[in-house]
Amino acid sequence: MEFFRIHKDIPFMQRALIFNAISFLTFIAAVFFLLHRGLHLSVEFTGGTVVEVQYPEAAKLEPVRSTLGTLGYPDALVQNFGTSRDVLIRLPLKAGLTSAQQSDQVMTGLKAQNAQVQLQRVEFVGPQVGKELVTNGLLALACVVIGIVIYLSVRFEWKYAVAGIIANLHDVVIILGFFAYFQWEFSLSVLAAVLAVLGYSVNESVVIFDRIRETFRRERKMSVTEVINHAITSTISRTIITHGSTQMMVLSMFFFGGPTLHYFALALTVGICFGIYSSVFVAAALAMWLGVKREDLLKEKKTQHDPNDPNAGAQV
């Protein structure tokens, strides 16, 4: 399905050097902020206190968050747990306070708001658990990257695999750079969003690479640059439909999903925008500069001749 068709190819590759220079500067800035400021890790990574409370009726989370903010926990994670009456609170570590003291402080504040709230359990999450989550998260990211390289190498050719993985890692680093610069909270849900963006970006790259292969087969007289421009131009309608509908869903989570989904949706929003950009101006341009050509995708099969046939290889 297409909303529109562009009849004249847009010369994307003529501006590839400019856009890739912008990408490189953005990438360097993201790396700088990651090294200089670092990520603002959530309680899941740094360790802290988990408090579970129960209300007699459906709990309203916003008053709970405001109460915790007045107690000095503006970054506390508050969410429903099991039922609408049960609330799970994750508190960051606070110097000079034990888990029991933190839970007592929180319960005092919550009971002042609603005297019927009951404490269900208190649990301390040590930083060692956070280290394991970081290790497992990095391992998951590495597995995804390796899987993408293998997939693109088998599906296309190594030049496309290199171009695709550089473009996808470009998206990941820029997302992390945004979180480091603005000091947005980086949680497990954000890590899940980053992994989702990896898959989303590689899907867009595969669509463009597929169209490049089709154009190579159909248009024998086109140069490599013309083929890539035509492939990107012919997929613009599909890109607008796919990414537009996805972005509408993500924005609905961003505006109406509450604080629990806020940073998850924010990471997806940044990732989708840069995923489109990188697939067009980074992946395709890198493949062109790596010297991709028609023969890389259209390998002719050699005809097997009978060595005993005296006419083998003869031309008429």
GUPALUM-122849 format. One record per residue: residue in one letter; y, x, z of N, C-alpha, C in turn. Coordinates in steps of 0.1 Angstrom, whole numbers, padded with zeros to 4 digits, always signed. Each point is the difference from the previous one (the first is absolute). Layout:
N
AYXZYXZYXZ;...
This chain:
316
M-0012+0008+0000+0012-0008+0000+0012+0009+0000;E+0010-0004-0008+0013+0008-0001+0012-0010+0001;F+0010+0004+0008+0012-0008+0000+0009+0003-0012;F-0001+0012-0005+0008+0004-0011-0007+0012-0007;R+0004+0003-0012-0005+0012-0007+0012+0008-0006;I+0000+0013+0003+0010+0009-0005-0005+0005-0013;H+0007-0002-0011-0004+0004-0013+0003+0015-0003;K+0010+0005+0006+0004+0014-0002-0003+0008+0012;D-0008+0011-0002-0004+0008+0011+0012+0007+0007;I+0000+0000+0014+0010+0006+0008-0003+0015+0001;P+0010+0009-0003-0003+0014+0001+0000+0005+0014;F-0010-0003+0008-0001+0004+0014-0001+0015+0001;M-0009+0006-0008-0002+0014+0001+0011+0009-0004;Q+0010-0005-0007+0012+0008-0003+0009+0002+0013;R-0002-0008+0010+0007+0002+0012-0009+0004+0012;A-0012+0004-0004-0010+0004+0010+0004+0012+0009;L+0007+0010-0006+0004+0011+0008+0010-0003+0010;I+0010-0009-0003+0010-0004+0009-0007-0008+0012;F-0008-0009-0003-0006-0009+0010-0010+0009+0009;N-0007+0009-0006-0009+0009+0008+0008+0009+0009;A+0012+0004-0005+0009+0009+0009+0004-0008+0012;I+0004-0013-0002+0003-0009+0011-0012-0002+0010;S-0012-0001-0006-0012-0002+0008-0002+0013+0008;F+0002+0011-0006-0003+0013+0007+0010+0001+0012;L+0013-0003-0002+0010+0001+0010-0004-0010+0012;T-0004-0012-0004-0004-0010+0010-0012+0005+0008;F-0009+0006-0007-0012+0005+0006+0003+0011+0010;I+0009+0009-0004+0004+0011+0009+0007-0005+0012;A+0009-0010-0002+0007-0006+0011-0010-0007+0010;A-0010-0007-0005-0010-0006+0008-0008+0010+0008;V-0004+0011-0006-0007+0011+0007+0009+0006+0011;F+0013+0001-0003+0009+0006+0010+0001-0009+0012;F+0002-0013-0002+0001-0009+0011-0013-0001+0008;L-0012+0001-0007-0013+0000+0007-0001+0012+0009;L+0004+0012-0005-0001+0012+0008+0011+0001+0011;H+0012-0005-0003+0012+0001+0009+0000-0011+0011;R-0003-0012-0004+0001-0011+0010-0014-0005+0004;G-0010+0001-0009-0013-0005+0003-0001-0015+0000;L-0012-0005+0002-0002-0014+0000+0001-0006+0014;H+0005-0012+0001+0001-0006+0013-0013-0008+0002;L-0010+0007+0006-0013-0006+0002-0001-0011+0010;S-0008-0010-0003-0001-0011+0009-0010+0004+0012;V-0001-0010+0009-0009+0002+0012-0014+0003-0004;E-0004-0006-0011-0014+0003-0005-0003+0014-0002;F+0010+0008-0004-0002+0014-0003+0004+0009+0012;T+0010-0004+0008+0005+0009+0010-0006-0003+0014;G-0007-0012+0001-0005-0004+0013+0010-0008+0008;G-0005-0007+0010+0009-0009+0008-0009-0009+0008;T+0007-0011+0004-0006-0010+0008-0002-0014-0007;V-0012-0005+0000-0002-0013-0006-0001-0011+0011;V+0008-0010-0001+0000-0011+0010-0003-0013-0007;E-0010-0007+0005-0003-0013-0005+0004-0011+0010;V+0008-0010-0004+0004-0011+0009-0004-0013-0007;Q+0000-0010+0009-0003-0014-0005+0010-0010+0005;Y+0004-0009-0009+0009-0010+0004-0007-0014+0001;P+0005-0009+0007-0006-0013+0001+0001-0008-0013;E+0009+0003-0008+0002-0007-0013+0003+0011-0011;A+0001-0004-0012+0003+0009-0011+0012+0009+0003;A-0002+0013-0001+0010+0009+0004+0010+0002-0011;K+0013+0001+0003+0010+0004-0009+0003+0015+0001;L-0002+0007-0011+0000+0015+0000+0014+0006+0001;E+0010-0007-0005+0013+0005+0000+0006+0002+0014;P-0001-0010+0009+0005+0002+0013-0008+0012+0007;V-0013+0002-0003-0007+0011+0006+0006+0013-0005;R+0003+0001-0013+0005+0012-0005+0014+0003+0006;S+0008-0010+0002+0014+0002+0005-0001+0004+0015;T-0010-0005+0007-0002+0004+0014-0004+0015+0001;L-0009+0004-0009-0005+0014+0000+0012+0009-0004;G+0009-0005-0009+0011+0008-0004+0009+0003+0012;T+0003-0010+0008+0008+0002+0012-0006+0009+0010;L-0014+0001+0000-0007+0009+0009-0001+0014-0005;G+0006+0003-0012-0001+0013-0005-0011+0003-0010;Y-0006-0011-0005-0011+0001-0010+0004-0007-0013;P+0010+0005-0007+0004-0007-0013-0011+0002-0011;D-0008+0010+0001-0010+0003-0010-0014-0005+0003;A-0001-0008+0011-0013-0006+0004-0005-0009-0011;L-0013+0001-0002-0006-0009-0010-0006-0012+0007;V+0005-0012-0005-0004-0013+0006-0006-0008-0010;Q-0012-0006+0002-0007-0008-0009-0010-0009+0007;N-0003-0011-0007-0011-0009+0005-0013+0007-0001;F-0009-0003+0010-0013+0006+0001-0010-0011+0003;G-0008-0003-0010-0010-0011+0001+0005-0013-0002;T+0008-0006+0010+0006-0013-0001+0015+0001+0001;S+0007-0011-0002+0014+0000+0000+0005+0001+0015;R-0009-0002+0009+0004+0002+0015-0001+0014+0005;D-0008+0008-0007-0002+0014+0004+0009+0009-0008;V+0006+0009+0007+0010+0010-0005-0004+0014+0003;L-0001+0009-0010-0003+0014+0002+0013+0008-0001;I+0002+0008+0010+0012+0009+0000-0004+0014+0000;R+0006+0008-0009-0003+0015+0000+0013+0007+0004;L+0000+0007+0011+0011+0007+0005-0001+0015-0002;P+0011+0006-0005-0001+0015-0002+0000+0007+0014;L-0004+0012-0001+0000+0008+0013+0015+0002+0005;K+0001-0001+0013+0013+0002+0006-0001+0010+0011;A+0009+0010-0001+0000+0011+0010+0002-0005+0014;G-0009+0004+0010+0001-0003+0014-0006-0013+0004;L-0006-0007-0010-0007-0013+0003-0014+0000-0004;T-0009-0005+0009-0014-0002-0003-0002-0013-0008;S-0012-0002-0005-0004-0012-0006+0002-0012+0009;A-0005+0002+0013+0002-0011+0010+0014-0004+0002;Q+0009+0011+0001+0014-0003+0003+0006-0007-0012;Q-0004+0004-0012+0006-0006-0012-0004-0015-0001;S-0013-0003+0003-0005-0014+0000+0007-0008+0010;D+0002+0006+0012+0007-0008+0011+0015-0003-0004;Q+0006+0010-0006+0014-0002-0005+0001-0011-0010;V-0010+0000-0010+0000-0010-0010-0003-0014+0005;M-0010-0001+0009-0004-0013+0006+0012-0006+0008;T+0007+0009+0007+0012-0005+0008+0010-0006-0009;G+0003+0006-0012+0009-0005-0009-0005-0013-0007;L-0013+0000-0003-0005-0012-0007-0001-0012+0010;K-0003+0003+0012-0001-0011+0010+0014-0006+0003;A+0010+0008-0001+0014-0005+0002+0003-0010-0011;Q-0006+0002-0012+0002-0009-0011-0009-0012+0000;N-0013+0002+0005-0010-0011+0001-0009+0004+0011;A+0001-0007+0011-0008+0003+0012-0015-0002-0001;Q-0004-0007-0011-0014-0004-0001-0008+0011-0009;V+0007+0010-0005-0007+0010-0008-0010+0008+0009;Q-0011+0003-0005-0011+0007+0007-0004+0013-0007;L-0002+0010+0008-0005+0013-0005-0015-0001-0002;Q-0004+0004-0012-0014-0001-0003-0007+0014+0001;R+0007+0010-0005-0006+0014+0001+0011+0010-0003;V-0002+0012+0005+0009+0012-0002-0009+0011-0005;E+0004+0007-0010-0008+0011-0005+0009+0011-0005;F-0004+0012+0003+0007+0012-0004-0006+0006-0012;V+0008+0002-0011-0005+0006-0012+0005+0014+0000;G-0008+0010+0001+0004+0014+0001+0004+0006-0014;P+0007+0011+0001+0004+0006-0013-0011+0005-0008;Q-0012+0003+0006-0011+0005-0007-0005-0011-0010;V+0001-0012+0004-0004-0011-0010+0010+0000-0011;G+0013+0003+0003+0010+0000-0011-0003+0012-0010;K-0005+0011+0006-0003+0011-0009-0012-0003-0009;E-0010-0007+0005-0011-0005-0008+0004-0009-0011;L+0010-0009+0003+0005-0009-0010+0007+0007-0011;V+0008+0010+0004+0007+0008-0010-0010+0008-0009;T-0010+0006+0006-0010+0007-0007-0008-0009-0010;N-0004-0012+0005-0007-0009-0008+0009-0006-0011;G+0013-0002+0003+0009-0005-0011+0002+0010-0011;L+0002+0013+0004+0001+0011-0010-0013+0001-0008;L-0011-0002+0006-0013+0001-0007-0001-0011-0010;A+0004-0012+0004-0001-0012-0009+0010+0003-0012;L+0011+0006+0003+0010+0003-0011-0006+0010-0010;A-0007+0010+0006-0006+0011-0009-0011-0006-0008;C-0008-0009+0006-0011-0007-0008+0005-0008-0011;V+0011-0007+0002+0006-0008-0010+0005+0009-0012;V+0007+0011+0004+0005+0009-0010-0012+0006-0009;I-0010+0004+0007-0012+0006-0007-0006-0010-0009;G-0002-0012+0005-0005-0011-0008+0008-0003-0012;I+0013+0000+0001+0009-0003-0011-0002+0011-0011;V+0000+0013+0004-0001+0011-0009-0013-0001-0008;I-0011-0003+0007-0013-0002-0006+0000-0011-0010;Y+0005-0011+0004+0001-0012-0008+0008+0002-0013;L+0012+0006+0001+0008+0002-0012-0006+0011-0009;S-0007+0010+0006-0007+0010-0008-0011-0006-0008;V-0007-0009+0006-0012-0006-0008+0006-0010-0010;R+0009-0008+0005+0006-0011-0009+0007+0005-0012;F+0008+0011+0003+0009+0005-0011-0004+0015-0002;E+0009+0009+0005-0001+0014-0002+0007+0007+0011;W-0003+0013+0003+0006+0007+0011+0015+0000+0000;K+0007+0000-0011+0014+0001-0001+0006-0013+0006;Y-0007-0011-0003+0005-0013+0005-0003-0001+0015;A-0011+0006+0005-0003+0000+0014+0010+0008+0008;V+0004+0012-0005+0010+0008+0006+0014-0008+0001;A+0004-0005-0012+0012-0008+0000+0000-0012+0009;G-0011-0007+0000-0001-0012+0008+0001+0003+0015;I-0007+0010+0005-0001+0003+0014+0013+0006+0005;I+0007+0008-0008+0014+0005+0003+0009-0012+0002;A+0000-0009-0009+0009-0012+0000-0003-0008+0013;N-0013-0002+0003-0004-0008+0011+0004+0006+0014;L-0002+0013+0001+0004+0008+0012+0015+0000+0001;H+0007+0000-0011+0015-0001+0000+0004-0013+0007;D-0007-0011-0003+0003-0013+0006-0002+0001+0015;V-0011+0006+0004-0004+0000+0015+0010+0008+0007;V+0004+0012-0005+0009+0009+0007+0014-0006+0001;I+0004-0008-0010+0013-0006+0000+0000-0011+0011;I-0011-0008+0001-0001-0011+0010+0001+0007+0014;L-0007+0010+0002+0000+0007+0013+0014+0006+0003;G+0007+0005-0011+0013+0005+0001+0010-0011+0005;F-0001-0012-0005+0008-0011+0004-0002-0003+0015;F-0013+0000+0004-0003-0003+0014+0005+0011+0009;A+0000+0013-0005+0005+0011+0008+0016+0000+0001;Y+0006-0003-0011+0015+0000+0000+0006-0011+0009;F-0006-0013-0002+0006-0011+0008-0007-0001+0014;Q-0010+0008+0002-0008-0001+0013-0006-0013+0002;W-0005-0006-0011-0007-0013+0002-0014+0003+0006;E-0005-0009+0008-0013+0002+0007-0011+0001-0010;F-0008+0011+0001-0012+0002-0008-0012-0004+0008;S-0007-0011-0004-0011-0005+0007-0013+0000-0009;L-0011-0005+0005-0012-0001-0008+0002-0009-0012;S+0008-0011+0002+0002-0010-0011+0008+0007-0011;V+0010+0009+0004+0007+0007-0010-0009+0010-0008;L-0009+0006+0007-0010+0009-0006-0008-0008-0010;A-0004-0012+0004-0008-0009-0010+0009-0003-0012;A+0013-0002+0002+0009-0003-0011+0001+0012-0010;V+0000+0012+0006+0001+0012-0008-0013+0002-0009;L-0012-0003+0006-0012+0001-0007+0000-0011-0011;A+0005-0012+0003+0001-0011-0010+0009+0004-0012;V+0011+0007+0003+0009+0004-0010-0007+0011-0009;L-0008+0008+0005-0008+0010-0008-0008-0008-0010;G-0008-0009+0004-0008-0008-0009+0009-0008-0010;Y+0011-0005+0005+0009-0008-0009+0006+0009-0011;S+0004+0012+0004+0006+0009-0010-0010+0004-0010;V-0012+0004+0004-0009+0005-0009-0004-0011-0010;N+0000-0013+0004-0003-0011-0009+0010-0001-0011;E+0013+0002+0004+0011+0000-0010-0002+0011-0010;S-0003+0012+0005-0002+0012-0008-0012-0002-0010;V-0011-0006+0005-0011-0003-0009+0003-0009-0011;V+0008-0011+0003+0004-0009-0010+0008+0007-0011;I+0009+0009+0003+0008+0007-0010-0008+0010-0007;F-0009+0007+0007-0009+0009-0007-0010-0007-0010;D-0004-0011+0004-0009-0008-0009+0008-0004-0012;R+0012-0004+0001+0008-0004-0011+0003+0012-0009;I+0002+0012+0006+0002+0012-0008-0013+0003-0008;R-0011-0002+0005-0013+0002-0007-0001-0009-0011;E+0003-0013+0002-0001-0010-0011+0010+0003-0011;T+0012+0004+0004+0010+0004-0010-0004+0012-0009;F-0006+0010+0007-0005+0011-0008-0010-0004-0010;R-0009-0010+0004-0010-0004-0010+0006-0008-0011;R+0010-0008+0003+0005-0009-0010+0011+0006-0009;E+0009+0008+0006+0011+0006-0007-0003+0015-0003;R-0005+0004-0011-0003+0013-0003+0012+0009-0003;K+0011-0006-0005+0011+0008-0004+0011+0002+0010;M-0002-0006+0012+0010+0002+0011-0002+0013+0007;S+0011+0006+0004-0001+0012+0008-0003-0004+0014;V-0003+0010+0009-0004-0002+0014+0011-0008+0007;T+0012+0005-0002+0012-0006+0007+0001-0015-0004;E-0001-0003-0013+0001-0013-0005-0011-0009+0005;V-0012+0006+0001-0012-0008+0006+0003-0004+0014;I+0005+0009+0008+0002-0002+0014+0012-0011+0002;N+0010+0002-0008+0011-0010+0000-0005-0014-0003;H-0008-0001-0010-0005-0013-0005-0009-0006+0011;A-0009+0009+0006-0009-0005+0011+0008-0006+0011;I+0010+0007+0005+0008-0005+0011+0008-0012-0003;T+0006-0001-0012+0007-0011-0004-0008-0013-0001;S-0012+0002-0006-0009-0012-0002-0006-0005+0013;T+0001+0008+0012-0005-0005+0012+0011-0005+0010;I+0012+0000-0005+0012-0004+0009-0002-0014+0005;S-0003-0009-0010-0002-0014+0004-0010-0002+0011;R-0012+0007-0002-0011-0001+0010+0005+0006+0013;T+0008+0011+0000+0005+0006+0012+0009-0009+0008;I+0009-0007-0007+0009-0009+0006-0007-0012+0007;I-0011-0005-0007-0007-0011+0006-0008+0004+0012;T-0007+0011-0001-0009+0005+0011+0008+0004+0012;H+0010+0009-0002+0007+0006+0011+0010-0011+0005;G+0005-0008-0008+0010-0011+0005-0007-0009+0009;S-0012-0005-0004-0008-0009+0009-0004+0006+0013;T-0005+0013-0001-0003+0007+0012+0011+0002+0009;Q+0012+0004-0006+0012+0002+0008+0005-0012+0007;M-0002-0012-0006+0004-0012+0006-0008-0003+0013;M-0013+0003-0001-0009-0002+0011+0003+0010+0011;V+0003+0013-0003+0003+0010+0010+0014-0004+0006;L+0009-0004-0007+0013-0004+0006-0001-0012+0009;S-0009-0009-0003-0002-0011+0009-0006+0004+0013;M-0008+0011+0000-0005+0005+0012+0011+0008+0008;F+0009+0006-0008+0011+0008+0006+0009-0009+0007;F+0004-0012-0006+0010-0008+0006-0006-0010+0010;F-0012-0005-0002-0006-0010+0008-0012+0004+0008;G-0005+0012-0002-0012+0005+0007+0002+0004+0015;G+0013+0002+0004+0003+0004+0013-0001+0015+0002;P+0003+0005+0012+0000+0014+0002-0014+0007-0002;T-0011-0007+0002-0013+0005-0002-0002+0005-0014;L+0005-0007-0010-0002+0003-0014+0012+0007-0006;H+0010+0002+0008+0013+0005-0006-0001+0013-0007;Y-0005+0010+0007-0001+0014-0006-0012+0001-0010;F-0010-0008+0002-0011-0001-0011+0006-0005-0013;A+0008-0011+0000+0006-0005-0012+0011+0010-0005;L+0007+0006+0009+0010+0010-0004-0006+0012-0008;A-0011+0005+0005-0007+0011-0007-0005-0005-0013;L-0006-0012-0001-0004-0005-0013+0011-0002-0010;T+0012-0004+0005+0011-0002-0009+0005+0013-0006;V+0001+0010+0008+0004+0013-0005-0010+0006-0009;G-0013-0002+0004-0011+0005-0008-0001-0006-0014;I+0002-0014-0001-0001-0007-0012+0011+0005-0010;C+0012+0001+0006+0012+0004-0009-0002+0014-0005;F-0004+0009+0008-0003+0014-0005-0012+0001-0008;G-0010-0009+0003-0012+0000-0008+0002-0003-0015;I+0009-0010-0003+0004-0003-0013+0007+0013-0007;Y+0009+0005+0008+0008+0011-0005-0009+0012-0003;S-0009+0003+0009-0008+0012-0002-0010-0001-0011;S-0006-0012-0002-0009-0002-0011+0006+0002-0013;V+0013-0004-0002+0007+0000-0012+0006+0014-0003;F+0008+0005+0010+0007+0012-0002-0006+0013+0005;V-0010-0002+0009-0006+0012+0006-0014+0003-0007;A-0009-0010+0002-0014+0002-0005+0000+0002-0015;A+0007-0009-0008+0000+0001-0014+0007+0012-0005;A+0011+0004+0006+0007+0012-0004-0008+0013+0003;L-0007+0000+0012-0008+0012+0003-0012+0001-0010;A-0006-0011-0003-0011+0000-0010+0005+0006-0013;M+0012-0004-0004+0006+0005-0013+0003+0015+0001;W+0005+0005+0011+0003+0014+0002-0012+0008+0002;L-0011-0006+0004-0013+0008+0002-0007+0001-0014;G+0006-0006-0010-0005+0002-0014-0011-0010-0004;V+0001-0012+0005-0010-0010-0004+0001-0003-0015;K-0011-0002-0006+0000-0002-0015-0011-0010-0003;R+0000-0005-0012-0009-0010-0005-0015+0005+0002;E-0002+0012-0002-0014+0005+0001-0005+0000+0014;D+0008-0001+0010-0004+0000+0014-0007-0014+0004;L+0004-0010-0008-0005-0013+0003-0010-0005-0011;L+0002+0005-0012-0008-0004-0011-0009+0012-0005;K-0010+0003+0007-0009+0011-0003-0010-0004-0011;E+0001+0006-0011-0009-0004-0011-0014+0005+0003;K-0010-0009-0004-0014+0004+0002-0005+0008-0012;K-0006+0011+0003-0005+0009-0010-0013-0006-0006;T-0001+0000-0013-0012-0005-0006-0011+0010+0000;Q-0012-0004+0004-0012+0009+0001-0007+0001-0013;H-0001+0012-0006-0007+0002-0013-0014+0005+0002;D-0008-0003-0009-0014+0005+0000+0001+0014-0005;P-0005+0010+0007+0001+0014-0005-0009+0003-0012;N-0010-0009-0002-0009+0002-0012+0005-0007-0012;D+0011-0008+0001+0005-0007-0011+0009+0009-0008;P-0003+0002-0013+0008+0010-0008+0013-0006-0004;N+0002-0013+0001+0013-0006-0003+0009-0002+0013;A-0005+0005+0011+0008-0002+0012+0013+0007-0001;G+0011-0007+0003+0013+0005+0000+0006+0001-0014;A-0007-0005-0010+0006+0000-0013+0010-0011-0002;Q+0011+0003-0007+0010-0010-0002+0000-0004-0015;V+0002-0013-0002+0000-0005-0014+0015-0003-0004;
